[in-house]
Amino acid sequence: MEGPQVTEKAFDEYHLYSLERPTTLHDRETKQVEFLRSERVQSNTIYVYDGWKQDPNYNNWPMENIRAQEAFGTAFNSKVWVMRELKNSKDNGLGIPLPKGKVRFYRRDDDGQLEFIGENEIDHTPKDELSRIYTGNAFDLTGERHRMDFKLNSTASWVDESFEIKLRNHKAAAAQVRVVEHLYRWSSWDISKSSEPFKKIDSQTVAFTVEIPPDGEKVLTYQVHYSW
């Protein structure tokens, strides 16, 4: 398609868009119109394993009651998320303020065919901002999360808890997975032991970066000490 697909201009705290091509809308018809297409967008694939699963039995419980519950935090899911990370820049084939809507990803296979690989909604995104978009679960990556030890000292007001996380890669190539752990029992904590380096994301979240060999398994272990 020659010429710009869409033109945009800022107006007060809004952005106005004009689609530079006609479309036909019949009586009482709702039609979805493609807003923008680019074949030059480069995106990075990020695998994320967030193994903790919310137990509905503890919905709306205050942290003061949750922190001493031994059964809390043992439920897990086995899915590894696929995230697409891209920058909304001119050099990356975009570079205009993107309105809230659905983004679809396509990639050419070895035969040159354009294949659909995922979609999701994005919020309003200013130009030159980085977006991470969840597009589904990995087929050939799985995870397990098991608590191995739990020690509570009510008199001294502390809990020690340890976990083992197993990640399996059934791909023919190595895979890097970001393991996200939520330290949900209390805001005062310290990771006393860890088999892998970690990064503190916020006051109750840490992330490990794990490399899994082709058709192999990687085991991550850590122990956290809570005090109040």
N, C-alpha and C positions, 0 to 999 in steps of 0.2 A: 504494500500500500504506500503510495507516494504522498509526501507532505506529512505534517504533524497529525497524529491521531486525536489529540486533545490539546486545547489551549487553556491556560489557567491564569488567573489574576487575583491578587489579594484585594480584599475589600473589608475595611475595618478589621475585626478579628476573625474574618471568614475567608474562604477561598471559593471563587466562582470558576466553573469549568464549562467549556463548550466542546461538544463532540463535533469534529470536522467532517462528518459524513451523514447522509440521510438515513432514516429508517422509517418503516411503515408500521403504524399502530392501528389495528382494527378496533371497532366498537367493542367495549368491555374486555379488551385484551390487555394482559400484563406481559411485558416482554423484558427480558434481560439483555442488555447491550454491553458488549465488551468495551471497557473503559480505556485500557492501555495494554499494548503488547510489546515485548522487547525480546530479541533473541541474543542479546549481548549481556544478559545478567549473569554474573558469577555468584554462586552461593556455596557456602561451606556446609557440609553435613556434620552435625554433632549428635552423638549418641548419649542419651542421659538415662541413668537408672536411678529412679526415686522409689526405693523399695518399700518405704513405710506406707501402710494402708490404714486409713482412719477407721477405728472400731466404733460403730454407731452406738454401742452401749455406753460410751463415754461422751457423747455429744452434750455440750453445754456444761460439762464439769469444770469447776475452777481449778487452776493449776495447784492450789494448796491441797486439793484432794487427790489429784492425778499423780502427783510426784511420788507417792508411796504405794501406788497400786502395782503389784508385781505383774499382773496380766496385761497391763496397758503397754502398747507398742510392739506386741508380738505378731500381729497380723501383717502380711506382706503381699505384694503383687509381683509377678514374674516378668512383666512387660518392660522392654527397653524402648524409650521414646526415640523417634527420629525428629531432629530439629534442623530447619534450614536457616542459616544465618546469612543475611545479605545487607549491603549498605545501599541506601536510597540516594545514590550519587549520580551525577552526569556521566562520570567515567565508567560507571557500572550499568549504563543503558537506561537509567531512570532519571533522578535528579529533579523531580517536581513534588510538591506536597501531595501525598496520596490520601484520598478520603477513606473513611472506614468502608470496608467491603471484603470480598472474597478474593484470595490470591490462589492461582493454580500454577503448579510447576510441571514442566515437561522436559524430557531429556531424550536425545537420540540414542537408539541402541546400536549394536554392532552392524546391523543391516541398514542403518540410516533412517529407520522409522522413528517418528516422533511419538514417544510414549508418555502417558500421563503418570506422574509419580506422587502426587499428593496435593492437598489443598487445605486451606483454613482461612478464618476471618482475621483481618488485621484492624487495629484501631487507626484513627487519624495519625499519619506519620509525616512529620516535617522532612524536608529534603536534608540529605547528608546525615540522617540518623541511621543507627544500626538496628535491624529487626531480627528477632529470633522467632520462628514460626513452627509450631508443632504440626507435623503432617502425617502422623500415624505411628505405628509400632514396628520395630524391626522384626523381620521374619526369622532371621538366623542368629539372633542374640537373645539370651534369656538370663534371668537373674534369680537368685534365692537369697533371702535375708533371715537369719536365725539368731535369736538371742542365746548366748551361751552361758552367761552367769548373771546373777542378780543378788546384790547384798544390800540390805537396808539396816541402818543403825538409827533408830528413831530417837534415842537419847542424845546422840551426838549430831543428829540432823544431817545425815548424808546418805547417799545411794551410790553404789558402784554398779555399773552395767556394762557388759561386753557383748559384741556382736560379731558374727561371721557372715560375710557376704560373698557368695559364689557367682561368678559371671562366666558364662559359656559362649564361645564363639564358634559357630558352625560354618563360617565363611572360609573361602580359600585364601583370604588375605587377613593380616592382623587388623584388629579393630581397637580404637581408643574410646573408652567409655568414661563419661563423667558421672561419678557416683555421688548423689546428693543425700545427706543424712540430716534429719531434723532432731535437734536436741531439745525435746519437748517437755522434759520433766521440770526444769527450772532454769531461770536466767543466769544463775551462777554455776558455771561448769568448767571442767578442765579435761582435755583428752590426755590421759596418763600414759596410754600405750597405743601405738598404731603401726601397722605393717607398711603403710604407705604415707607419703607426705600429704598434708591437707591444706586447704585454704579456707579461712573464715569468711563466709558470705555476709552474714549479719549476726545479731545477738543469739540466734538459736539455729543457725544453719551452717554446715560445713560441706565442702566438696573435695572429693579425691579424684585424681586422674589416673585411670588404670589402663594399661596396655595388655590386651589379650592376644595370645599367639593364634595363628591360623588353626582352625579345628581344635582349639584347646580351651583350657579353663584357667581362671585366675581367682585366687582366694584373697580377700581383704578382711583383716581383723582390726578391731580397735576397742579400747575401753575408755569409758567416760565416767568422771567423778563429779557428782552433783553435791552441793552443800547449801544450806539455808539457815 
